[in-house]
Every structure is written in C-alpha cells, then in structure tokens.
Amino acid sequence: MEVVNTRPADLLIRLADDSEAIPRLFEATESCTIGRGYRNQLVINDEYADACAVQLSRTADQQFWQLMLVDNSVNVRLNDRPLEAGAHYRIENGDELTIGKTTLVLIDPDVPVAAARPLNLHRWQGGFLGILFTLASLMLVLAGFQGLEWLLINPTSNWRETLVFVTAGLMVASMWAGIWALVGKLFRQQAAFFDHLLALTTVLAITMPLEYVPDWLAFTTNTPLLNRIADHLISLLLVFLLISKHMALATRLKRPRMVAAMATLILTGILAVNEFNSFESRQYWPSYSNSLAPASWYLGPVQSPDEYLDELGQLLDQMPAAADEPMPDDTDPEALIDMMNE
C-alpha cells in the first residue's frame, strides 16, 4: 500500500537516479543548505561538491521556494544551467539541481509522493554527531594499528604506549587536516577541516594494515627485493589516495584523481632511479632478510626438523676450508680467537 505525502507548504527533494526513495522533506519555515559539510541540513557525500553549496529559502510572499549560491560555489547547475552568485532562482516542480556529480530533483509539494524508503544521503555525518564520528573513527583506526603491532611484532607493549601513539596520531592528523583546510580556504573559500580529517581517516584505514605485508613477504620468501617493492607500492598507494582525496576537497580541479596519478607516477620514477643507483651497492648483501619474524604468529612455511638439519648441513658444506680444520683446545682461548678472526 502506497503512502501519499501531501503537505502543501513543504519542499520535497529526492535523488534523480533513485526514484523509489522518499524525498527529503523541508518545512516551509526552514531555510536549508545543501553541501558536503557537516553543518548543512542536507549532507551529500560528493567530493566534487563544496562544503556548503546552495541555500534554499522561502520567497518574501511565502508562496514559493528559491535557491541561492553560497560563497561563489562551483559545480552547481539548475536544469543544466550554471548559476550566478548573489542571484535568486525560483524553484518549480521537476527542476533538477546538480551539485558536483549529484543530481537532486525538486518536487512541488502539491504532487503526491509514494513513500518507499528514507533518503539518508549520509545524514549521520551531520552536525555534532558527525564530528564525534570522525574523531572516534580516527582513534579506532590508530588503536587498531597499534593492536596489530602488539599482535604481530611487539607483544610486550602496554596500554601506555597505545595511549601515547593514539594521542600523537591525533595531533599529527589534526595538523595534516589543518594544512589542507588552509589550502581549501585559499582556493575554495571553505576550510572543511573535519572533511579532510575524515578523508585522512579513510586512507589510514585502508593503508595501515598493508604496512605489514612487506615484512611478511620478506619473512616467508627470504627475498629483500620483494620486500622493498611491496613497501614502495604501498607508499605509492598512500600518496595517490591522500593527494586525490585532499585535492578534491580543497581545490576546484576538474580531475583531482588524474593529478594524483601524475604525482604518483613522478614519485614512482624517483623511487625507480633511487633503486637503480643503489642496486650495485646492495648486490653483495646477504640474501636473507633483516626483518623480524612475527613474535606471536608464525606466518612462514612449516619446516620439519629433517629439512632444517638438511639445510644446516648444506650451510656447513658451503663454509670455507678453514672450517674443516680441527678445532683448537678449549683451554687455549688465544688460538680460538685467531681462528674466529680468520
């Protein structure tokens, strides 16, 4: 059974590509803003949209809704027409409002609307709850990374080290987000500090668990070169995600991912040249890895005692001829030291 909404004084908004979603309803006395930031009445999850893009309000006679740009926002169109700053546009039934890459349909409140499911548009990020969610997510990501460190590498760490790590991580993340917020204030006239903090949290949640992959590969394959390649790949992924997300939030570039890809490609060339120049000095290094094995979990290949003794025998066979000489008397420490020096 369809539920019909016929409140004549309200504004109804729905996603253009989701006709089954019930529109978001705004009362006639409410002046609402739409954008990517937390403080909007309608929050859209679109990195190409400004933190606060447009404002919807009633006309002076309280008969119609009108739309106005906020702070010279970009990537905003009404029925595929760009808007001018400071101008008011009357809204009619069926108008399509495009913000970034998100298209909303503005519906006349006199038109019956069939209710199906709520139109959330990431409303949980809005206001004070969104700020708490961002801070809690960042702390959980940092604590989770420290937990993996305790589980795989250093089981002797305590809760004080975790507390210090999380606190230091919050400070560094706040400084990083603050720098990008200043960039956004300069180029986009909107700081969006918590948007940058949430973007950083997302990138850390993706890349932090991958930090253990190079050590695991070095431990299981006994190949230092594979360890270094995996380490570089993870670093490049981190750089690409950080640049693409922060530049999309802080600048007005049309294709921030392409810029991030170019920056990552340049960094790849620098790393490749560095590896090529240092290869000659490393080709005489021993073939084993200096990475420590996980302290709590053994993630390497299972080796039987017989296989271990066979490998030990092969290692002894490869020792210099001096190893075949008889061992000196234990009571003669000087002779033993001379043999060790040889």
N, C-alpha and C positions, 0 to 999 in steps of 0.2 A: 504494500500500500504506500503510495507516494504522499509525502508530507509537503504541503504547499505553504510557502512563506510569502505573505502579502502585507508586509509592513510598509506603508506608503512613504514614510519620511526618511527612510534609511538608504544607505548606499551599499550595493552588493558588488563584490569583486570575486572573480574566480580565475583560475589558470586557463589559458587559452588551449593548452594541449591536454586538459583533463576535464572533460565535460561532465563527468559523473560527480565531481567534488562539489560539495555545497559551498557557495561563496562565503567569503569573509564579510561579516555584516558590521557596518558602522552606523551609529545613531546620528540623527540629524544635528544634535548639539555637539558632536565630537569633531574636532579638527585633527585629522590623522596624517601622519607622514609615512612614507614608504621608502625603504632603502635597505642596505646591507648591515647597518649598525644596530646595536642592541637597543637603542633608545627609541626606535621607531615603533609606531603602533602596529605596523605590518612589516615583519622582517623577512627578506628574501635571501636565500642562500645563492648568491650570484657574485662572484669575484669581479665581474666587469661592471657592476653597479656601484654608484657612490654610496658612502656610508649613510647619507640622507639625501635622497634624490628629488622627491616631489612632495608637495603638501596638498592635501585635499581639504576643502572647507566649503561651507555654505555661502551662497551669494547673499548680498545685502537684504534682499527681499525674502530670504529663507525658502526660496522655491526650487533652486537648482544647486547642484554641486559644481565647483570649479576647481581647476588644477593650476598649480604654480610651481616652477622650478625652485630649488633650494640651492643657494650659493653657486650659481652657474654650473650646475651639474651637467655632465656629458652622458652620451649614450642613452638619451631619453627621447622617445618619439611617441606621438599621439597619432594613431592611424597612419604610421609610416612617415609622418611629417615631423621634422625637428622643431623643438620649442625654443622660444626666445626667453632670456632671463627677464624677470620682472613682469612678464605678461600673464594674464589670467585667461584660462581656456575653459569654456563651459563644457561640461560633460553631458553626453547624450547616450541613450541606450545603445549598447553594442559597440561602443568605442573600445579600441584596443590600445592599451598603454604598454609600451615596451621599455623596460629598464634593463640596461645591459643586454643579456640574452634571454631574459624572462619576459614573457608577454602575458599581461593580465587583461581580462575582459571586464569592462564596467557595465553593469546591468541596471536598467531602470527598475526602481523598487516596485513599480506597479506591475511588473511582469512576474507571474508565478514562477517559482524556482523549486524544482524537485530536490529534496534533501537526500543525499546518499551517504556521504561520509565527510568528516571535517576537513577543512583546508588549513593545515597547520603552518606550512611554509617556515618550518624551523622556529616556531614561536617560542619554544623553550629557551632559546638564546636571548630572549628579550629582557631588557631591564636588569635589575639587580641579580636575578637568578642566573642570567647569562654570564655575568661577571663571576659569580661563585662557581658556576660550572667550569669556566675556563681555568680559574685558579686551582680548583680541585683536580681537574684533568691533568694539568701540568705537574702537580705534586704527585699524583698517582703514577705518571709516566716516569718521573725521576726516581721515585721509590721502587718502581718495578725494575728499572735498570740496575739499581743498587742491589735489589734482591737477586737478580741474575748473577751479578758479580759475586755475591755471597754463595750462591748455589754452585757455580761452576769454577770459580777461580780462588776465592779467598773465604773459606768457611769460618775463619777466625775473627772476622769483623763483627762489630757490635752495633747496637741501635744508635749510639752516639755518632759513629761515622756516617750512618744513614741520614741522621738529622742534619749533620753538617753538610753533607752532599746535597740534600734537598734544598736547604737554605741557600747555599752557594748557587745552586742551579736556578732558583727563583730570582736571585739578584742578577745573574748573568742574562737570563731570559728577559727580565724586565728592561735591562739596559739595551739588549738587542731590539726588542719591540719598540722601545723609546726612540732609538735611532731611526727606525723605519717610520715611526709615527711622525717624526720631524720631516722626513722626506715626503710623506703624504701631505703634511700641512703645507709644504712648499709647492708641490706640484699639483695637488688635488684639492687644496684648501680644506682638507678634512684629515685629522690625525688618525682616528680609528685605532687607538692603542690596543684595545682588547681584541680587535680583529687580527692584528699582527701577532698578538700573544697566542691566540687560538691556532693560527696558521703554523707558528713555530711548534706548538704542542703536537699538532698533527704530524709534522715532519719528523719530530723526535720519536714519536710513537712508531713510525714506520722504520726508521733507520737505526735506532738504538739496539734493538735485538740483533740486527745484522752485524754489529761490531764484533761479535764472537765468531762469525763464520770464517774469517781468515785464520784465526788461531786454531780452529777446529780442523780446517783443511791442512794446515801445516803439521798438525799433530797426527792426523790419520794418513796423509800421503807422503810425509817426510820430504816435502818439496818447498823450499823457501820462496822460489819464484812464483809458485801458485799462490802462496800467502800474500805476496806483495801485489799481485794482480788483483786478487779479490779485495784487498784493502783499498786499492786505488778505485776500483769500480764502486765500492760503497761510498767513498768520498765524492766521486762524481755524481752519484745519485743524490747525495745530500745537497751538494751545491745546486744541482738542477732544480730540486724541489723548493729550496729556500728562495732562490732567485725568482723562479716563476710565480710563486705564491705572493711574495712580498712586493714584487714589481707590479703585479696585477692589482694589489690593494692600494699601493702608494702612488702609482703613476697613471697616466692616461694612454699608455701604449696600447695599440690595437692588438698586438700579438705578443704578449709577455712571454709565452712559452717558447716562441721562436728566439727571442733574445736570450732566454735562459739556456736554450740548446746551443746557441752560438758561444756563449760564455763557457759552457761546459766543454764544448769542442776545443776552444782555445786552451783551457786548463788541461785537457787530455793531451794536446800537443806538448805542452810544457812538461807534463809528467813523463811522456814518452822520451823526450830529449834528455831529461834528467836520468831516466833509467838506462838509456843507451850510453851516456857518458860515464856512468858509474858501474857499468857491467864488467868492464875489464878489471877493475879493482876488486870485484866480488867473485870472479870466476875461479879463484883459488881458495875460496872459502870452503869449509867442510859442508857436506851435503845434508847434514842434519839441521833441524830447526831449533832455534833457541827459545821457542815459545814453551811455556809451562803447560803440562797436561792438566786437564781439569782436576781439581782436588777432590770433588765429591762424586762426580760421574766419570766413568771411564768410557769415552766415546770412540776409542780407537779400535783397531781389529783385534779379535780374540786370538791369542798366541799360546800354543801348548808348550809345556816345558821342553819337549823334544825339539821343537822348532827353535826355541830360544837357545838350547845348547848347540844346535847345528850352526846357527848364526854366530854364536860366540866362538865356535871352532874355526869358522871361516875368517873371523876377525883376527884370531891368533895366527892363522896361516899367512895373513897379509902383513903381519908385523915385520920390522926389519930383521936382518940376520942376527943382530945383537941379542935379540930376544931368545935365540936358540942357545946362547952361551949359558953355561951353568951359573946358577945364582951364587953369589958370594956368601960367605959365612955370615949369619945374622949378628955375630959378635963383632964384625968389622963394619961399623957404620960409615967410615970414610969410603970404603970400596963400594958400598951400596949407593952412596950419594953420587960417586963418579959414574956409576952405570946409569943412574937415573938422568944425569946430565947428558950422557951420550944419546 
